[in-house]
Amino acid sequence: MEIIITIASILGISSIAWFVSKTTPLKVCPICAGVAGTWIWMLIGILTNQLSVVSYQLLVATLMGGSVVGIAYQLEKKLPLNRSSVLWKMVFIPAGFIAVYALLSAFWVVLVAGLIFICAISWFFLFASHPYGAESKKVSDLEREMEKCC
């Protein structure tokens, strides 16, 4: 029964998010909103003893893990060309899983440390200047090719 509730929640929240994205300037991934919205209300239900930990903890953990991977994928699109997307995911996803585990286990110090680490690596990968310069060789090569073309 819990899985039916979970799927119905994801579909319902995703539908609302899709409608909001189509009718307002606010653009949000409907599936991301459905998954995140579902695990958020379920986690609140668990923490307030409205939902059974035994029945819902695995579902919440699975959905949260999916959110971690989804966030990594979305941020990967924003990486500068001179950043390794594989290294990004190899660092971000395990750190996200640790943060999720800490949240579900109420290890608050580990959660805060994990979130600080995630913010730091995100800043490094997304914004910090690269030691070899801001432009990668690929960008330089593409610019030269475009100049030759036109």
Protein Blocks (a to p, Z undefined) as FASTA:
>chain_A
ZZmmmmmmmmmmmmmmmmmmmmmmbdcdfklmmmmmmmmmmmmmmmnopacfklmmmmmm
mmmmmmmmmmmmmmmmmpcfkbcfklmmmmmmmmmmmmmmmmmnopaklmmmmmmmmmmm
mmmmmmpccfkbjbdfklmmmmmmmmmmZZ
